[in-house]
Amino acid sequence: MPGRDVSIPGALAPERARSKRIVAGAVAALALLGLGIWIGSRIAAPTETAPSLGAETSIADDRSSAIPARPARSSNAPTRAGAVSAAARSIPAFSGAVLLTPTRLRAVVSRLASKASLTRLLAAFNEASVQTRTKLGAATVPQPVIVLRSVPIGYRVERFSKAQATVSVWYVGIVGSGATVEPQQSWRTQVVDLVWEGGAWKVDSFASSPGPTPPLSATEATAQPGDLFAAIPRFEEFRRAEP
């Protein structure tokens, strides 16, 4: 899938363009290794403090774990930090088993999406879920080890107002299936359009483009697929501790 330029217009795209961007974002990391997988974490209410990030665990190890952290201060007013937090959390929200489990997927999309984008996002992510299950051989017997993880690395606020915000999030994703796909990494920039709705930032659309992708060190050896499938599930994903 060709990448989209990440420059942001001064206003939200018209309905048709926004719908195309939503679908493109939902199938984005099928740009992630040609699988069309969009992966991301639970969205949280905006905070005044620097955004903290979290992620669902991978299907290979769906146990919950948390890092001790002070509860983020809530705010009834839209802030830049809150918009960044919402955008960043929308990236790993579909990690682990979420994208492969229809009920969990619907719950996550319903929590993330604005009222105007909910129907389109649900349709796009449902389609991506079916494609992902097929591409990763999720129904294979015995069930394969499947790794779907993503971590935001940095962000850039493209525009901000009390009603709308656009945040570009640079992140790395890892995908692999013991049945079909060797573990691989993908670096991407996800542009998240947000609207302030019901006292929280909600996702109005996604758009994804490749990179920037740093190279591995010439002296750094790449692990064998079997070693990766054995090692990755032993590392639990970090998630924000809920109060």
C-alpha positions as a Markdown table, in Angstrom:
| # | Residue | x | y | z |
|---|---|---|---|---|
| 1 | Met | 0.0 | 0.0 | 0.0 |
| 2 | Pro | 1.5 | 3.4 | -0.9 |
| 3 | Gly | 2.3 | 5.7 | 1.9 |
| 4 | Arg | 0.4 | 9.0 | 2.4 |
| 5 | Asp | 2.2 | 12.3 | 2.8 |
| 6 | Val | 1.8 | 13.3 | 6.5 |
| 7 | Ser | 1.4 | 17.0 | 6.0 |
| 8 | Ile | -1.8 | 18.1 | 7.6 |
| 9 | Pro | -4.4 | 20.5 | 6.1 |
| 10 | Gly | -5.8 | 23.3 | 8.3 |
| 11 | Ala | -9.2 | 21.6 | 8.7 |
| 12 | Leu | -10.7 | 18.2 | 8.9 |
| 13 | Ala | -11.1 | 16.5 | 5.5 |
| 14 | Pro | -14.5 | 16.4 | 3.8 |
| 15 | Glu | -16.7 | 13.3 | 4.4 |
| 16 | Arg | -15.5 | 11.3 | 1.4 |
| 17 | Ala | -11.8 | 12.0 | 1.9 |
| 18 | Arg | -12.2 | 11.3 | 5.6 |
| 19 | Ser | -13.8 | 8.0 | 4.9 |
| 20 | Lys | -11.0 | 7.0 | 2.6 |
| 21 | Arg | -8.5 | 8.0 | 5.3 |
| 22 | Ile | -10.3 | 5.9 | 7.9 |
| 23 | Val | -10.2 | 2.8 | 5.7 |
| 24 | Ala | -6.5 | 3.5 | 4.9 |
| 25 | Gly | -5.7 | 3.8 | 8.5 |
| 26 | Ala | -7.6 | 0.6 | 9.5 |
| 27 | Val | -5.7 | -1.4 | 6.9 |
| 28 | Ala | -2.5 | 0.5 | 7.5 |
| 29 | Ala | 0.0 | -2.0 | 8.8 |
| 30 | Leu | -1.3 | -4.4 | 6.0 |
| 31 | Ala | 1.2 | -1.9 | 5.0 |
| 32 | Leu | 2.7 | -3.4 | 8.1 |
| 33 | Leu | 4.4 | -6.1 | 6.1 |
| 34 | Gly | 1.8 | -6.3 | 3.3 |
| 35 | Leu | -0.7 | -7.7 | 5.8 |
| 36 | Gly | -2.8 | -4.6 | 6.1 |
| 37 | Ile | -2.8 | -4.8 | 9.9 |
| 38 | Trp | -3.6 | -1.8 | 12.0 |
| 39 | Ile | -2.3 | -2.2 | 15.6 |
| 40 | Gly | -2.7 | 0.1 | 18.6 |
| 41 | Ser | -3.7 | 0.5 | 23.1 |
| 42 | Arg | -6.6 | 1.6 | 25.1 |
| 43 | Ile | -7.6 | 5.2 | 24.9 |
| 44 | Ala | -7.7 | 7.2 | 28.1 |
| 45 | Ala | -9.3 | 10.4 | 29.2 |
| 46 | Pro | -7.1 | 13.5 | 28.5 |
| 47 | Thr | -4.5 | 14.5 | 31.1 |
| 48 | Glu | -2.7 | 17.7 | 31.9 |
| 49 | Thr | 0.6 | 15.8 | 32.4 |
| 50 | Ala | 2.9 | 14.3 | 29.8 |
| 51 | Pro | 1.0 | 11.3 | 28.1 |
| 52 | Ser | 1.6 | 7.8 | 29.5 |
| 53 | Leu | 1.3 | 4.9 | 27.1 |
| 54 | Gly | -0.1 | 1.5 | 27.4 |
| 55 | Ala | -0.9 | -1.6 | 25.3 |
| 56 | Glu | -2.9 | -4.8 | 25.3 |
| 57 | Thr | -0.9 | -8.0 | 25.7 |
| 58 | Ser | -0.1 | -10.1 | 22.6 |
| 59 | Ile | -2.2 | -13.1 | 21.8 |
| 60 | Ala | 0.9 | -15.2 | 22.6 |
| 61 | Asp | 0.7 | -14.1 | 26.2 |
| 62 | Asp | -2.6 | -12.5 | 27.2 |
| 63 | Arg | -1.9 | -12.0 | 30.9 |
| 64 | Ser | -2.2 | -8.6 | 32.4 |
| 65 | Ser | 0.6 | -6.7 | 33.9 |
| 66 | Ala | 1.1 | -3.1 | 35.0 |
| 67 | Ile | 3.8 | -0.7 | 35.9 |
| 68 | Pro | 3.3 | 1.2 | 39.2 |
| 69 | Ala | 2.4 | 4.8 | 38.3 |
| 70 | Arg | 0.6 | 7.7 | 39.8 |
| 71 | Pro | -2.9 | 8.1 | 38.5 |
| 72 | Ala | -3.1 | 10.7 | 35.8 |
| 73 | Arg | -5.0 | 13.9 | 36.7 |
| 74 | Ser | -8.3 | 14.1 | 34.8 |
| 75 | Ser | -9.5 | 17.3 | 33.1 |
| 76 | Asn | -12.8 | 18.5 | 31.9 |
| 77 | Ala | -11.1 | 20.8 | 29.4 |
| 78 | Pro | -9.4 | 19.9 | 26.1 |
| 79 | Thr | -5.6 | 20.2 | 26.3 |
| 80 | Arg | -2.7 | 19.5 | 24.0 |
| 81 | Ala | -1.4 | 16.9 | 26.4 |
| 82 | Gly | -4.7 | 15.1 | 26.4 |
| 83 | Ala | -4.9 | 15.1 | 22.7 |
| 84 | Val | -1.4 | 13.6 | 22.5 |
| 85 | Ser | -2.3 | 11.0 | 25.0 |
| 86 | Ala | -5.5 | 10.0 | 23.1 |
| 87 | Ala | -3.6 | 9.8 | 19.8 |
| 88 | Ala | -0.8 | 7.8 | 21.3 |
| 89 | Arg | -3.1 | 5.3 | 23.0 |
| 90 | Ser | -5.0 | 4.7 | 19.8 |
| 91 | Ile | -1.9 | 3.2 | 18.2 |
| 92 | Pro | -1.4 | 0.2 | 20.4 |
| 93 | Ala | -5.1 | -0.2 | 21.2 |
| 94 | Phe | -5.4 | -3.1 | 18.7 |
| 95 | Ser | -2.3 | -5.1 | 19.8 |
| 96 | Gly | -2.4 | -8.7 | 21.0 |
| 97 | Ala | -5.7 | -10.5 | 20.6 |
| 98 | Val | -7.8 | -7.4 | 20.1 |
| 99 | Leu | -7.7 | -7.3 | 16.3 |
| 100 | Leu | -8.3 | -11.1 | 16.2 |
| 101 | Thr | -11.3 | -11.1 | 18.6 |
| 102 | Pro | -14.5 | -9.5 | 17.2 |
| 103 | Thr | -16.1 | -8.7 | 20.6 |
| 104 | Arg | -13.0 | -7.0 | 22.0 |
| 105 | Leu | -12.4 | -5.2 | 18.7 |
| 106 | Arg | -15.9 | -3.7 | 18.7 |
| 107 | Ala | -15.5 | -2.6 | 22.3 |
| 108 | Val | -12.2 | -0.9 | 21.6 |
| 109 | Val | -13.4 | 0.8 | 18.4 |
| 110 | Ser | -16.6 | 2.0 | 20.2 |
| 111 | Arg | -14.5 | 3.5 | 22.9 |
| 112 | Leu | -12.0 | 5.2 | 20.6 |
| 113 | Ala | -14.3 | 6.5 | 17.8 |
| 114 | Ser | -16.2 | 9.8 | 17.5 |
| 115 | Lys | -19.9 | 9.5 | 16.8 |
| 116 | Ala | -19.5 | 10.6 | 13.2 |
| 117 | Ser | -16.8 | 8.0 | 12.5 |
| 118 | Leu | -18.0 | 5.0 | 14.5 |
| 119 | Thr | -19.9 | 3.2 | 11.8 |
| 120 | Arg | -17.1 | 3.6 | 9.2 |
| 121 | Leu | -14.4 | 2.6 | 11.7 |
| 122 | Leu | -16.3 | -0.5 | 12.8 |
| 123 | Ala | -16.7 | -1.6 | 9.2 |
| 124 | Ala | -13.1 | -0.9 | 8.3 |
| 125 | Phe | -11.7 | -2.7 | 11.4 |
| 126 | Asn | -14.0 | -5.7 | 11.0 |
| 127 | Glu | -12.7 | -6.1 | 7.4 |
| 128 | Ala | -9.1 | -5.7 | 8.6 |
| 129 | Ser | -9.7 | -8.3 | 11.4 |
| 130 | Val | -10.9 | -10.9 | 8.8 |
| 131 | Gln | -7.9 | -10.3 | 6.6 |
| 132 | Thr | -5.6 | -10.4 | 9.5 |
| 133 | Arg | -6.9 | -13.7 | 10.9 |
| 134 | Thr | -6.6 | -15.2 | 7.4 |
| 135 | Lys | -3.1 | -13.9 | 6.8 |
| 136 | Leu | -1.8 | -14.9 | 10.2 |
| 137 | Gly | -3.4 | -18.4 | 10.1 |
| 138 | Ala | -5.3 | -17.7 | 13.4 |
| 139 | Ala | -7.6 | -20.7 | 12.8 |
| 140 | Thr | -4.7 | -23.1 | 12.1 |
| 141 | Val | -4.6 | -26.3 | 14.3 |
| 142 | Pro | -2.6 | -26.3 | 16.4 |
| 143 | Gln | -3.1 | -22.6 | 17.1 |
| 144 | Pro | 0.1 | -20.8 | 16.2 |
| 145 | Val | 2.0 | -18.3 | 18.3 |
| 146 | Ile | 0.9 | -14.9 | 17.0 |
| 147 | Val | 2.7 | -11.7 | 17.9 |
| 148 | Leu | 1.0 | -8.3 | 17.4 |
| 149 | Arg | 2.7 | -5.5 | 19.2 |
| 150 | Ser | 3.2 | -1.8 | 18.7 |
| 151 | Val | 5.0 | 1.0 | 20.7 |
| 152 | Pro | 4.7 | 4.7 | 20.1 |
| 153 | Ile | 8.2 | 6.3 | 19.9 |
| 154 | Gly | 7.4 | 10.0 | 19.4 |
| 155 | Tyr | 4.7 | 12.5 | 18.4 |
| 156 | Arg | 4.2 | 15.9 | 16.7 |
| 157 | Val | 1.2 | 18.1 | 17.2 |
| 158 | Glu | 0.2 | 19.2 | 13.7 |
| 159 | Arg | -2.7 | 21.5 | 14.9 |
| 160 | Phe | -4.7 | 22.0 | 18.0 |
| 161 | Ser | -7.9 | 23.9 | 19.0 |
| 162 | Lys | -10.4 | 23.3 | 21.8 |
| 163 | Ala | -12.6 | 21.4 | 19.4 |
| 164 | Gln | -10.2 | 19.5 | 17.1 |
| 165 | Ala | -6.6 | 18.3 | 17.0 |
| 166 | Thr | -4.3 | 16.4 | 14.7 |
| 167 | Val | -1.3 | 14.4 | 16.1 |
| 168 | Ser | 1.3 | 12.5 | 14.1 |
| 169 | Val | 2.6 | 9.5 | 16.1 |
| 170 | Trp | 5.8 | 7.7 | 15.1 |
| 171 | Tyr | 5.7 | 4.1 | 16.2 |
| 172 | Val | 7.2 | 0.6 | 15.6 |
| 173 | Gly | 5.2 | -2.5 | 15.2 |
| 174 | Ile | 6.1 | -6.2 | 15.4 |
| 175 | Val | 4.0 | -8.8 | 13.7 |
| 176 | Gly | 4.5 | -12.6 | 13.3 |
| 177 | Ser | 2.7 | -15.9 | 13.1 |
| 178 | Gly | 4.1 | -19.4 | 13.8 |
| 179 | Ala | 1.9 | -20.5 | 10.9 |
| 180 | Thr | 2.5 | -18.0 | 8.2 |
| 181 | Val | 4.7 | -15.0 | 8.9 |
| 182 | Glu | 8.2 | -14.7 | 10.4 |
| 183 | Pro | 8.4 | -12.0 | 13.0 |
| 184 | Gln | 9.1 | -8.6 | 11.3 |
| 185 | Gln | 9.3 | -5.0 | 12.3 |
| 186 | Ser | 7.6 | -2.0 | 10.7 |
| 187 | Trp | 8.2 | 1.7 | 11.4 |
| 188 | Arg | 5.3 | 4.0 | 10.5 |
| 189 | Thr | 3.8 | 7.4 | 11.2 |
| 190 | Gln | 0.1 | 7.4 | 12.1 |
| 191 | Val | -1.8 | 10.7 | 11.7 |
| 192 | Val | -4.7 | 10.8 | 14.1 |
| 193 | Asp | -7.5 | 13.3 | 13.7 |
| 194 | Leu | -9.3 | 13.9 | 17.0 |
| 195 | Val | -12.5 | 15.8 | 18.0 |
| 196 | Trp | -13.5 | 16.9 | 21.5 |
| 197 | Glu | -16.7 | 15.1 | 22.3 |
| 198 | Gly | -18.5 | 14.3 | 25.5 |
| 199 | Gly | -15.6 | 15.6 | 27.6 |
| 200 | Ala | -13.0 | 13.4 | 25.9 |
| 201 | Trp | -10.8 | 13.3 | 22.8 |
| 202 | Lys | -12.3 | 10.9 | 20.2 |
| 203 | Val | -10.7 | 9.6 | 17.0 |
| 204 | Asp | -12.3 | 11.0 | 13.9 |
| 205 | Ser | -9.9 | 9.4 | 11.4 |
| 206 | Phe | -6.5 | 7.6 | 10.9 |
| 207 | Ala | -4.0 | 7.9 | 8.1 |
| 208 | Ser | -0.7 | 6.0 | 7.9 |
| 209 | Ser | 2.6 | 6.4 | 6.0 |
| 210 | Pro | 5.9 | 4.4 | 6.1 |
| 211 | Gly | 8.8 | 5.4 | 8.3 |
| 212 | Pro | 11.0 | 7.0 | 9.3 |
| 213 | Thr | 12.8 | 3.7 | 9.5 |
| 214 | Pro | 16.2 | 3.4 | 11.2 |
| 215 | Pro | 18.5 | 0.7 | 10.0 |
| 216 | Leu | 19.8 | -2.1 | 12.3 |
| 217 | Ser | 23.4 | -1.8 | 13.3 |
| 218 | Ala | 25.7 | -3.6 | 10.9 |
| 219 | Thr | 27.1 | -5.5 | 13.8 |
| 220 | Glu | 23.7 | -6.5 | 15.2 |
| 221 | Ala | 22.7 | -10.1 | 14.4 |
| 222 | Thr | 19.1 | -10.9 | 13.6 |
| 223 | Ala | 17.5 | -13.6 | 15.7 |
| 224 | Gln | 16.2 | -16.7 | 14.1 |
| 225 | Pro | 12.3 | -16.9 | 13.8 |
| 226 | Gly | 12.1 | -19.8 | 16.2 |
| 227 | Asp | 14.1 | -18.0 | 18.8 |
| 228 | Leu | 11.9 | -14.9 | 18.4 |
| 229 | Phe | 8.7 | -16.9 | 18.8 |
| 230 | Ala | 10.1 | -18.4 | 22.0 |
| 231 | Ala | 11.5 | -15.2 | 23.4 |
| 232 | Ile | 8.9 | -12.5 | 22.6 |
| 233 | Pro | 6.0 | -14.0 | 24.6 |
| 234 | Arg | 8.2 | -14.2 | 27.7 |
| 235 | Phe | 8.3 | -10.3 | 27.7 |
| 236 | Glu | 5.0 | -8.9 | 29.0 |
| 237 | Glu | 3.9 | -5.6 | 27.5 |
| 238 | Phe | 4.0 | -2.5 | 29.6 |
| 239 | Arg | 0.6 | -0.9 | 30.4 |
| 240 | Arg | -0.5 | 2.0 | 32.4 |
| 241 | Ala | -1.6 | 1.1 | 35.9 |
| 242 | Glu | -5.2 | 2.0 | 36.4 |
| 243 | Pro | -6.2 | 3.5 | 39.8 |
